Amino acid sequence: MPLVQMSELSQSEEDLQDPRDAQGLVDAQLLEAMEEGAASPRSSSSSVSSSYSACAESLLQDARHLMMTDLVGFLLLKYRRKQLTTRAEMLSIFLRAYQHHFPVVFSQASECMQLVFGVDVKEVDPRGHWYVLVPTLGLTCDGMLGDGQSMPKNGLLVMLLCMIHLEGERLPEEEVWGALSKMGLRAGREHYIYGEPRELITKVWVRVGYLEYQQVANSDPARYEFLWGPRAHAEISKLQVREYLLRVNRRGPSSFLVQVPSLSEEAASDEEEGA
């Protein structure tokens, strides 16, 4: 899945009042031409035809990415308003002739919501196809910190808690910034979703009890590390984290920073101990 450009999600609530307004973002004739090109057979005897098909397939992927971005913006609005949504309501975002793209786009949008924003899209009524948007792992930090207008930040917190767990409950600060730099997050630089990351990680989440930030014992010069805070221990369990990582890693290496090859055995062991 292409990386989501966060500037694409910067629509105001006014822009998202009616999901049907998003239909104008994808030109119908262009998308139809791309679909026809992507579906045409590739012949080794015609380099022109082959090149056209490859180009059409690439454009179709770009168009799906635009539709996914529109859907993510719509879901964020629903999350801020604490509203449920339906499959029919989400389908209304798409041009009627191209609603068959919905399953793929919905899957990509759900993955983006979970990994970037820490919001799970859960079906609560299979017959009516009703969906609710809830914080990943049940964390309550967005409700504590947000005013209902800022972007959800749970995704970054979930990632840090997972990294701490995988590193044996203590995560050196330098490893945190090494991982975050790959995501374009750097101390002192404002980020569209997460704000200034050092302030968020070492002060805000420490103050509310999700993280502990302390000097490594006997380190000279001083080095620092992160641990789970008391609120993290109160709201989630290690088994929940492992089950979450198992689900994420089934999507493949492009979905998450951390690969966990042996989590299935660990999760099974924990389940047996808790039985």
Backbone bond lengths (Angstrom), bond angles and torsions (degrees), N, CA, C in turn:
res aa  C-N    CA-C-N  psi(-1)  N-CA   C-N-CA  omega(-1)  CA-C   N-CA-C  phi
1 M - - - 1.459 - - 1.513 109.18 -
2 P 1.325 119.16 131.80 1.453 120.02 179.14 1.515 110.38 -61.47
3 L 1.338 115.94 149.81 1.446 119.47 176.73 1.513 109.76 -66.13
4 V 1.323 116.58 140.02 1.454 121.24 178.84 1.516 108.97 -78.97
5 Q 1.308 117.72 124.94 1.450 121.11 173.04 1.516 107.76 -78.15
6 M 1.345 116.60 120.33 1.451 119.46 -172.24 1.518 112.28 -64.75
7 S 1.336 117.05 -25.40 1.459 118.69 177.57 1.517 111.26 -65.02
8 E 1.345 116.28 -22.76 1.458 119.84 178.88 1.519 111.49 -72.42
9 L 1.340 117.10 -17.17 1.454 121.06 -177.69 1.517 111.81 -101.44
10 S 1.332 117.24 13.75 1.457 120.88 -173.44 1.517 113.08 -90.70
11 Q 1.337 117.14 21.79 1.452 120.03 178.54 1.517 110.10 -66.62
12 S 1.311 116.16 142.69 1.456 120.33 176.28 1.509 109.67 -77.76
13 E 1.334 116.38 168.13 1.458 119.92 178.75 1.515 110.69 -62.14
14 E 1.345 116.99 -32.89 1.453 119.06 179.32 1.520 110.60 -62.03
15 D 1.358 115.91 -36.35 1.459 119.58 179.83 1.512 111.60 -66.09
16 L 1.343 117.08 -23.56 1.452 120.70 -173.18 1.521 112.58 -109.81
17 Q 1.325 118.34 13.86 1.454 120.31 -177.25 1.516 111.30 -57.99
18 D 1.324 117.46 -45.62 1.458 121.68 -179.21 1.513 108.19 -118.85
19 P 1.348 118.53 115.11 1.463 119.80 -177.06 1.506 113.25 -59.89
20 R 1.322 118.52 -21.40 1.459 119.82 179.90 1.516 112.00 -68.96
21 D 1.348 117.16 -20.27 1.460 119.98 178.59 1.520 111.47 -63.13
22 A 1.334 116.83 -25.14 1.463 120.30 -177.95 1.520 112.33 -72.45
23 Q 1.333 117.78 -10.18 1.453 119.76 -178.12 1.517 111.99 -61.55
24 G 1.325 117.04 -29.82 1.451 119.47 -177.75 1.502 113.81 -71.60
25 L 1.341 117.64 -7.68 1.458 120.27 -177.10 1.519 112.71 -74.97
26 V 1.307 117.85 -19.92 1.468 120.75 179.96 1.517 108.52 -121.40
27 D 1.292 116.43 117.48 1.456 120.54 -177.86 1.521 110.23 -73.12
28 A 1.319 116.75 127.07 1.461 121.24 -172.82 1.519 112.20 -64.00
29 Q 1.315 116.91 -44.79 1.460 118.73 -176.79 1.518 111.40 -66.76
30 L 1.336 117.25 -38.81 1.457 120.25 178.78 1.518 110.63 -63.90
31 L 1.335 117.15 -45.59 1.455 120.57 -178.99 1.518 111.14 -63.81
32 E 1.332 116.75 -38.00 1.465 119.76 178.60 1.518 110.63 -63.27
33 A 1.323 116.32 -42.09 1.462 119.82 179.02 1.520 111.22 -64.51
34 M 1.342 116.23 -38.62 1.459 119.83 179.76 1.516 110.94 -65.97
35 E 1.338 116.77 -40.69 1.455 119.99 179.98 1.521 111.33 -64.28
36 E 1.323 115.87 -41.61 1.458 119.23 179.71 1.520 110.89 -64.02
37 G 1.344 115.49 -40.37 1.459 118.97 179.70 1.507 111.88 -68.01
38 A 1.340 116.97 -40.76 1.461 120.57 -178.94 1.513 111.26 -66.76
39 A 1.335 117.09 -30.18 1.456 120.78 -177.59 1.518 112.73 -85.00
40 S 1.331 118.36 -13.98 1.459 120.37 -176.66 1.514 110.56 -71.42
41 P 1.345 118.65 142.38 1.467 121.36 -178.04 1.515 111.46 -66.60
42 R 1.340 115.27 145.09 1.451 120.64 178.59 1.521 109.32 -94.08
43 S 1.293 117.10 121.27 1.459 121.35 -177.73 1.514 109.68 -107.43
44 S 1.328 116.58 129.43 1.456 120.49 178.95 1.518 111.23 -66.93
45 S 1.322 117.22 -17.21 1.458 120.63 -178.75 1.508 112.23 -83.34
46 S 1.302 117.40 -8.15 1.460 119.98 -177.83 1.515 109.64 -132.53
47 S 1.329 116.60 100.66 1.459 120.25 179.53 1.521 111.15 -66.90
48 V 1.336 116.50 -30.71 1.463 120.12 179.05 1.518 110.18 -65.26
49 S 1.340 116.03 -46.72 1.458 120.42 179.70 1.521 111.06 -62.89
50 S 1.334 115.77 -40.93 1.460 120.16 -179.70 1.522 111.01 -64.50
51 S 1.319 116.72 -42.94 1.461 120.88 179.83 1.522 110.74 -64.84
52 Y 1.338 115.83 -40.09 1.459 119.51 179.37 1.523 110.80 -63.59
53 S 1.336 116.67 -42.98 1.460 120.33 -179.56 1.522 111.00 -63.17
54 A 1.343 116.42 -41.69 1.460 120.00 179.16 1.522 110.76 -63.99
55 C 1.326 116.26 -41.53 1.465 120.46 179.36 1.520 110.60 -65.40
56 A 1.342 116.13 -42.47 1.459 120.21 -179.66 1.522 111.04 -63.55
57 E 1.335 116.64 -39.47 1.466 120.39 178.48 1.525 110.68 -63.53
58 S 1.337 116.16 -40.91 1.463 120.21 178.89 1.526 110.93 -64.34
59 L 1.327 116.75 -42.19 1.462 120.39 179.19 1.522 111.36 -65.88
60 L 1.335 116.36 -36.46 1.454 119.71 178.22 1.528 110.50 -64.15
61 Q 1.341 116.48 -40.30 1.459 119.82 177.09 1.530 110.76 -62.81
62 D 1.339 116.37 -39.90 1.465 119.96 177.95 1.526 110.75 -63.25
63 A 1.335 116.35 -40.70 1.462 120.08 179.92 1.523 110.86 -64.72
64 R 1.330 116.59 -40.80 1.464 119.75 176.87 1.520 110.95 -63.62
65 H 1.331 115.99 -36.43 1.467 119.90 178.12 1.527 110.64 -63.41
66 L 1.326 116.93 -40.45 1.463 120.14 176.94 1.526 110.89 -62.80
67 M 1.326 116.31 -41.90 1.460 119.75 178.79 1.523 110.68 -65.35
68 M 1.336 116.44 -38.63 1.459 120.26 177.81 1.523 110.88 -62.87
69 T 1.337 116.87 -41.24 1.457 120.90 178.93 1.523 111.00 -62.84
70 D 1.331 116.78 -41.30 1.463 120.23 176.60 1.528 110.85 -60.85
71 L 1.331 116.04 -42.41 1.459 119.80 -178.05 1.527 111.08 -67.76
72 V 1.334 117.70 -39.12 1.462 120.75 176.95 1.529 110.37 -61.42
73 G 1.329 117.06 -43.50 1.460 120.11 177.48 1.518 111.97 -59.75
74 F 1.322 116.31 -40.93 1.466 121.38 178.15 1.529 110.96 -64.50
75 L 1.334 117.29 -43.54 1.463 121.22 -179.49 1.529 111.42 -67.10
76 L 1.322 117.26 -36.13 1.464 120.05 176.36 1.524 111.03 -62.75
77 L 1.318 116.10 -39.68 1.462 119.95 177.76 1.524 110.56 -62.50
78 K 1.323 117.06 -43.11 1.462 121.05 178.45 1.529 110.71 -63.37
79 Y 1.319 116.60 -39.78 1.468 120.52 179.80 1.525 110.63 -64.33
80 R 1.326 117.07 -44.67 1.464 120.41 179.50 1.524 111.21 -60.94
81 R 1.325 116.00 -37.07 1.466 120.18 -177.21 1.526 112.77 -87.37
82 K 1.351 115.69 -1.89 1.468 120.78 -178.77 1.530 110.85 56.92
83 Q 1.332 115.36 44.31 1.455 121.67 -179.07 1.526 110.94 -112.07
84 L 1.331 116.02 145.85 1.451 120.67 171.16 1.527 108.61 -78.15
85 T 1.324 115.57 165.47 1.453 120.15 174.83 1.519 108.60 -140.87
86 T 1.309 116.26 168.66 1.457 121.47 -179.47 1.521 109.93 -123.81
87 R 1.319 114.16 163.44 1.460 119.00 176.38 1.530 110.15 -61.22
88 A 1.333 116.34 -39.98 1.465 120.18 -179.88 1.523 111.01 -62.91
89 E 1.330 116.58 -39.85 1.459 120.01 179.73 1.523 110.70 -66.26
90 M 1.326 117.02 -40.91 1.462 119.87 178.01 1.524 111.18 -67.14
91 L 1.326 116.52 -37.89 1.464 120.02 178.86 1.523 111.71 -62.42
92 S 1.332 116.81 -28.05 1.463 119.81 -177.77 1.523 112.26 -66.42
93 I 1.343 117.04 -14.27 1.463 120.34 176.75 1.522 110.70 -69.57
94 F 1.334 116.81 -30.61 1.453 121.24 -172.06 1.526 111.63 -90.58
95 L 1.316 115.07 150.86 1.450 119.59 169.93 1.524 108.77 -57.96
96 R 1.315 116.27 136.60 1.461 120.83 -173.19 1.527 112.38 -54.24
97 A 1.321 117.00 -39.86 1.465 120.36 -175.51 1.525 112.70 -71.09
98 Y 1.348 117.63 -11.39 1.463 119.69 -174.33 1.519 112.28 -123.42
99 Q 1.333 115.76 24.90 1.453 119.46 179.72 1.525 112.38 -71.72
100 H 1.341 117.13 -11.58 1.464 118.97 176.91 1.524 111.62 -69.43
101 H 1.342 117.43 -11.34 1.467 120.28 174.84 1.529 111.75 -78.68
102 F 1.313 117.46 -9.74 1.462 120.60 -170.71 1.531 114.14 -56.35
103 P 1.337 121.23 -46.87 1.473 119.33 -177.24 1.526 113.45 -55.57
104 V 1.339 116.91 -44.46 1.466 120.41 -179.76 1.526 110.35 -68.05
105 V 1.320 116.41 -46.58 1.464 120.68 -177.69 1.527 110.73 -65.25
106 F 1.327 117.33 -40.25 1.464 120.95 179.46 1.526 110.83 -63.60
107 S 1.327 117.02 -40.58 1.458 120.70 178.35 1.527 110.99 -62.56
108 Q 1.335 116.94 -43.68 1.459 120.77 179.36 1.529 111.29 -67.07
109 A 1.329 116.82 -40.95 1.464 120.32 179.71 1.524 110.96 -65.21
110 S 1.331 117.27 -39.49 1.464 120.99 178.91 1.520 110.90 -64.23
111 E 1.337 116.14 -39.78 1.466 120.15 178.20 1.524 110.74 -65.18
112 C 1.323 116.66 -42.17 1.462 120.92 177.75 1.524 110.73 -62.43
113 M 1.319 117.46 -44.76 1.462 121.06 179.98 1.523 110.85 -58.96
114 Q 1.325 116.65 -40.34 1.460 119.87 -177.42 1.518 112.08 -73.55
115 L 1.338 117.65 -49.33 1.458 120.56 -172.61 1.524 112.92 -78.02
116 V 1.320 117.83 -38.32 1.464 120.73 -176.53 1.522 111.59 -86.24
117 F 1.335 116.26 -43.88 1.461 120.04 -173.06 1.527 113.95 -106.82
118 G 1.337 117.73 -9.74 1.458 119.36 -179.89 1.513 112.61 68.81
119 V 1.333 116.66 38.43 1.463 122.39 -179.77 1.528 108.37 -126.02
120 D 1.326 116.88 125.62 1.460 121.70 178.15 1.525 110.02 -93.88
121 V 1.330 115.65 137.73 1.465 121.93 175.26 1.525 106.51 -101.40
122 K 1.337 117.12 108.41 1.463 121.75 -173.39 1.520 110.87 -116.26
123 E 1.328 115.13 133.58 1.461 120.07 176.34 1.526 108.76 -81.27
124 V 1.321 117.10 123.73 1.463 121.58 -177.69 1.520 112.42 -108.63
125 D 1.325 117.38 -12.91 1.465 121.48 178.48 1.524 108.16 -142.31
126 P 1.344 117.66 91.55 1.467 120.46 -177.07 1.526 113.62 -60.08
127 R 1.323 117.51 -31.37 1.465 119.23 -178.58 1.525 111.10 -71.75
128 G 1.319 116.58 -44.71 1.458 120.21 179.63 1.511 113.75 -91.80
129 H 1.347 116.36 -3.99 1.472 122.72 -178.63 1.530 111.03 55.28
130 W 1.339 115.29 52.09 1.458 121.72 174.61 1.523 109.17 -93.84
131 Y 1.339 115.85 141.21 1.461 121.42 -178.56 1.527 109.99 -127.56
132 V 1.329 114.75 144.39 1.456 121.41 174.96 1.522 107.84 -118.83
133 L 1.328 116.50 148.24 1.459 121.76 178.98 1.523 108.63 -110.76
134 V 1.332 115.71 119.85 1.463 120.95 -174.50 1.524 109.62 -132.36
135 P 1.344 117.70 153.74 1.467 120.42 178.68 1.529 111.27 -62.87
136 T 1.317 116.29 137.01 1.461 121.78 176.49 1.527 110.23 -58.70
137 L 1.320 116.28 134.67 1.464 124.68 -179.82 1.530 113.03 63.73
138 G 1.328 117.00 9.49 1.457 119.71 177.84 1.517 114.80 75.39
139 L 1.331 117.82 14.56 1.465 120.35 179.60 1.528 110.53 -64.95
140 T 1.320 116.07 143.69 1.466 120.67 -176.10 1.520 112.97 -108.02
141 C 1.335 117.53 13.38 1.470 119.00 -172.34 1.521 112.50 -64.39
142 D 1.339 119.13 -34.47 1.460 119.49 -179.58 1.521 111.14 -64.79
143 G 1.319 116.58 -38.12 1.453 119.58 177.89 1.515 112.61 -66.85
144 M 1.344 116.47 -29.26 1.457 120.77 -179.28 1.521 112.17 -79.84
145 L 1.344 116.03 -35.05 1.459 119.71 -170.21 1.513 113.79 -101.88
146 G 1.339 116.90 -27.19 1.452 119.59 -169.93 1.512 113.44 -90.56
147 D 1.340 114.20 163.00 1.452 121.27 175.49 1.516 110.99 -106.82
148 G 1.346 115.51 11.58 1.453 119.84 -178.64 1.513 113.23 87.42
149 Q 1.336 117.73 -5.99 1.457 120.87 -177.69 1.527 112.21 -113.49
150 S 1.335 118.03 -29.80 1.456 120.75 -177.66 1.524 110.42 -74.86
151 M 1.330 115.13 161.61 1.456 120.89 179.59 1.530 110.34 -67.73
152 P 1.334 118.21 142.06 1.468 120.34 175.27 1.530 110.53 -61.84
153 K 1.322 116.03 139.80 1.462 121.33 -176.91 1.527 112.36 -114.90
154 N 1.331 116.83 5.80 1.460 120.55 -177.48 1.522 113.18 -56.46
155 G 1.336 117.34 -33.95 1.458 120.24 -175.14 1.515 112.48 -57.80
156 L 1.328 116.53 -43.06 1.462 120.42 179.82 1.521 111.05 -68.60
157 L 1.321 117.45 -39.98 1.463 120.43 179.16 1.524 110.98 -64.26
158 V 1.329 117.21 -43.13 1.466 120.63 178.05 1.525 110.11 -59.60
159 M 1.331 116.83 -43.53 1.458 120.27 179.82 1.524 111.23 -60.72
160 L 1.339 117.32 -44.11 1.463 120.58 -179.56 1.527 111.55 -65.37
161 L 1.324 117.28 -42.25 1.464 120.11 179.04 1.532 110.93 -63.42
162 C 1.332 116.49 -37.88 1.467 120.07 177.02 1.524 110.88 -65.67
163 M 1.323 117.15 -43.37 1.463 120.60 179.64 1.526 111.15 -62.61
164 I 1.329 116.83 -42.24 1.468 120.36 178.72 1.523 110.17 -61.34
165 H 1.322 116.34 -44.45 1.465 120.58 179.96 1.527 111.29 -60.91
166 L 1.323 116.46 -43.39 1.461 120.42 -177.09 1.525 112.84 -71.23
167 E 1.328 117.08 -22.33 1.466 120.84 -179.43 1.527 112.00 -93.02
168 G 1.319 117.29 15.87 1.456 119.53 177.41 1.507 113.55 82.94
169 E 1.323 116.42 31.86 1.469 124.73 174.29 1.523 114.05 79.37
170 R 1.328 118.62 -3.04 1.466 121.68 177.15 1.524 108.24 -135.23
171 L 1.327 115.98 126.07 1.460 120.51 -175.65 1.521 109.77 -121.91
172 P 1.348 118.23 115.05 1.467 120.59 178.86 1.527 111.58 -58.96
173 E 1.310 116.29 140.87 1.462 120.58 -177.38 1.523 111.73 -59.13
174 E 1.331 117.58 -37.10 1.465 119.25 -178.12 1.528 111.72 -63.48
175 E 1.331 117.26 -31.03 1.463 119.71 177.18 1.524 111.24 -70.90
176 V 1.322 116.02 -34.12 1.465 119.91 177.06 1.523 110.42 -61.14
177 W 1.331 116.36 -50.43 1.461 119.12 -177.05 1.521 111.72 -70.81
178 G 1.326 117.32 -28.08 1.462 119.46 174.64 1.517 111.49 -64.19
179 A 1.351 116.37 -42.26 1.462 120.48 179.01 1.525 111.14 -70.25
180 L 1.333 116.51 -41.86 1.463 119.66 -176.89 1.524 112.10 -68.73
181 S 1.330 116.78 -30.58 1.467 118.96 179.44 1.521 111.18 -63.51
182 K 1.342 116.94 -29.82 1.462 120.42 177.37 1.523 111.49 -68.76
183 M 1.329 116.25 -20.33 1.462 121.54 178.33 1.521 111.67 -96.22
184 G 1.338 117.14 3.39 1.455 120.42 -178.51 1.512 113.79 82.54
185 L 1.339 116.99 16.50 1.467 121.72 179.85 1.520 109.09 -103.01
186 R 1.336 116.17 123.45 1.463 120.65 -179.88 1.518 109.89 -136.78
187 A 1.315 115.38 143.31 1.462 120.98 179.97 1.523 110.15 -58.83
188 G 1.325 115.75 135.45 1.449 120.83 178.34 1.510 114.60 85.93
189 R 1.327 117.50 -6.03 1.463 121.20 -179.38 1.523 109.46 -112.22
190 E 1.316 116.63 122.96 1.463 121.82 -178.19 1.530 110.24 -66.75
191 H 1.330 115.66 133.93 1.458 121.71 178.02 1.518 108.79 -112.99
192 Y 1.338 115.93 143.23 1.458 120.28 -173.97 1.524 112.47 -59.26
193 I 1.318 117.64 -39.20 1.462 120.81 -177.75 1.520 111.40 -91.22
194 Y 1.330 116.70 -49.59 1.459 120.69 -167.98 1.526 114.10 -96.52
195 G 1.318 118.06 -2.63 1.457 119.51 -177.47 1.522 110.78 71.15
196 E 1.333 116.92 -148.87 1.465 120.39 177.90 1.525 107.59 -82.44
197 P 1.334 118.56 113.26 1.466 120.41 -168.92 1.524 115.14 -64.55
198 R 1.333 118.74 -35.74 1.468 118.67 -179.72 1.527 110.73 -64.43
199 E 1.319 116.82 -41.77 1.463 120.94 177.66 1.526 110.47 -60.79
200 L 1.334 116.10 -44.40 1.461 121.02 -177.84 1.525 111.60 -65.37
201 I 1.340 116.53 -44.93 1.459 120.88 -171.36 1.527 112.66 -81.07
202 T 1.323 117.19 -44.40 1.470 119.57 -173.01 1.524 113.48 -92.47
203 K 1.337 117.45 -12.05 1.466 119.09 -178.43 1.524 112.38 -122.59
204 V 1.335 116.70 -58.93 1.466 119.69 -173.52 1.524 110.93 -63.67
205 W 1.334 117.60 -54.40 1.465 120.08 -177.56 1.525 112.21 -71.18
206 V 1.326 117.40 -23.50 1.465 120.49 172.95 1.524 109.65 -72.20
207 R 1.327 116.81 -43.13 1.464 121.13 -178.16 1.524 112.25 -62.20
208 V 1.342 117.08 -38.69 1.470 119.27 -178.30 1.523 112.32 -88.41
209 G 1.331 117.64 -1.98 1.454 120.35 169.91 1.508 117.31 96.01
210 Y 1.345 118.19 9.46 1.460 119.01 178.43 1.523 112.56 -81.44
211 L 1.319 117.06 -30.00 1.456 121.54 -179.03 1.525 109.79 -129.67
212 E 1.329 115.08 153.36 1.459 121.83 166.74 1.523 107.28 -114.93
213 Y 1.313 115.35 137.81 1.467 122.07 -177.03 1.514 106.93 -127.66
214 Q 1.328 116.63 111.41 1.457 119.36 -172.20 1.523 111.40 -142.11
215 Q 1.329 114.66 160.09 1.454 120.02 178.46 1.522 109.55 -74.16
216 V 1.331 115.65 139.26 1.458 120.80 175.41 1.526 108.34 -66.46
217 A 1.312 116.14 131.78 1.467 120.93 -176.65 1.528 111.32 -56.35
218 N 1.325 115.45 132.77 1.470 123.59 174.92 1.526 113.71 63.27
219 S 1.324 117.77 19.39 1.469 119.48 179.42 1.527 110.00 -83.28
220 D 1.326 116.28 131.96 1.459 122.34 179.44 1.533 108.02 -151.07
221 P 1.337 117.65 108.22 1.465 126.84 5.96 1.533 111.98 -67.71
222 A 1.318 114.39 160.83 1.459 120.36 -173.42 1.523 111.68 -62.73
223 R 1.327 115.40 132.36 1.460 122.64 171.35 1.523 107.67 -122.27
224 Y 1.347 115.29 156.76 1.457 119.40 -174.80 1.521 110.63 -125.49
225 E 1.329 115.10 160.34 1.455 121.38 -178.52 1.524 109.85 -144.40
226 F 1.341 114.69 161.47 1.462 121.75 178.83 1.523 109.86 -113.04
227 L 1.327 115.60 142.69 1.456 123.54 173.66 1.527 108.00 -131.95
228 W 1.331 116.03 164.99 1.461 119.49 171.12 1.526 108.82 -64.31
229 G 1.325 116.09 140.19 1.448 121.00 174.40 1.519 111.09 -91.08
230 P 1.332 117.64 172.62 1.469 120.85 -177.03 1.526 113.55 -61.62
231 R 1.322 117.64 -33.07 1.467 119.00 -179.85 1.528 111.09 -70.14
232 A 1.331 117.37 -36.30 1.465 120.46 176.15 1.524 110.23 -62.78
233 H 1.331 117.00 -43.75 1.464 120.44 178.35 1.529 111.13 -62.85
234 A 1.333 116.82 -34.15 1.463 120.43 -177.48 1.526 112.34 -75.18
235 E 1.338 117.52 -31.42 1.466 120.38 -172.17 1.524 114.05 -95.14
236 I 1.327 118.12 -27.71 1.465 119.98 -177.34 1.524 110.26 -137.00
237 S 1.324 114.83 160.81 1.464 120.82 177.82 1.523 109.74 -112.39
238 K 1.324 115.72 162.63 1.465 120.35 177.57 1.530 110.66 -63.85
239 L 1.327 116.79 -34.32 1.464 119.92 178.59 1.527 110.64 -64.53
240 Q 1.330 117.38 -40.35 1.463 120.29 176.93 1.527 111.05 -60.12
241 V 1.324 116.36 -40.81 1.463 120.60 179.62 1.522 110.28 -63.76
242 R 1.330 116.83 -43.04 1.463 120.21 -178.99 1.526 111.24 -66.48
243 E 1.313 116.90 -40.69 1.462 119.90 177.89 1.525 110.64 -64.19
244 Y 1.319 116.30 -38.91 1.466 120.76 177.35 1.529 110.42 -62.41
245 L 1.333 116.80 -46.03 1.458 120.57 -179.97 1.523 111.75 -63.74
246 L 1.315 116.87 -36.19 1.464 120.04 176.60 1.522 110.82 -61.24
247 R 1.334 116.38 -45.39 1.470 119.98 179.87 1.519 110.94 -62.79
248 V 1.319 116.60 -43.58 1.457 120.85 -177.52 1.521 111.31 -66.23
249 N 1.329 116.99 -43.27 1.455 120.11 -175.79 1.518 113.12 -71.57
250 R 1.323 118.17 -18.92 1.464 119.89 175.38 1.525 111.22 -66.27
251 R 1.331 116.85 -19.08 1.467 120.06 -179.51 1.520 112.29 -78.57
252 G 1.324 117.62 -14.01 1.457 119.57 178.79 1.510 111.96 112.02
253 P 1.343 116.62 166.39 1.465 121.69 -173.64 1.510 114.73 -66.03
254 S 1.337 118.80 -20.01 1.459 119.64 -177.88 1.515 112.26 -78.41
255 S 1.329 117.75 -10.32 1.450 120.38 -173.35 1.517 114.04 -86.22
256 F 1.336 117.84 -22.69 1.458 118.39 -170.85 1.511 109.41 -149.84
257 L 1.320 116.94 154.07 1.459 120.69 -177.62 1.517 112.42 -72.25
258 V 1.326 116.62 -29.81 1.456 120.44 -171.04 1.518 110.36 -108.71
259 Q 1.315 117.42 128.81 1.455 122.06 174.41 1.521 108.90 -99.05
260 V 1.319 116.60 134.58 1.457 120.82 -174.89 1.522 108.94 -126.09
261 P 1.334 118.88 85.80 1.457 120.72 -173.09 1.515 114.83 -68.92
262 S 1.342 118.80 -25.45 1.463 119.67 -172.41 1.517 113.36 -114.22
263 L 1.326 117.22 17.58 1.461 118.86 -175.87 1.518 112.78 -67.11
264 S 1.331 117.61 -30.39 1.460 118.89 -177.94 1.519 110.51 -61.82
265 E 1.349 116.98 -40.99 1.456 119.82 178.16 1.525 111.03 -66.62
266 E 1.354 117.38 -40.58 1.460 120.64 -179.67 1.522 110.81 -64.27
267 A 1.342 116.48 -43.80 1.459 120.14 -179.00 1.522 110.48 -64.26
268 A 1.336 116.51 -41.73 1.460 119.85 178.99 1.522 110.78 -63.29
269 S 1.345 116.61 -39.58 1.460 120.96 178.84 1.518 111.23 -63.46
270 D 1.341 116.53 -42.21 1.466 120.51 179.37 1.518 111.36 -64.39
271 E 1.341 116.53 -39.10 1.458 119.99 179.81 1.527 110.54 -64.12
272 E 1.353 117.02 -39.30 1.459 120.55 179.22 1.526 110.89 -66.50
273 E 1.355 116.45 -38.96 1.456 119.87 179.48 1.516 111.71 -66.32
274 G 1.359 115.63 -34.34 1.456 119.08 -178.22 1.508 113.60 -82.68
275 A 1.335 117.18 -9.38 1.469 120.73 -177.54 1.530 110.97 -72.36
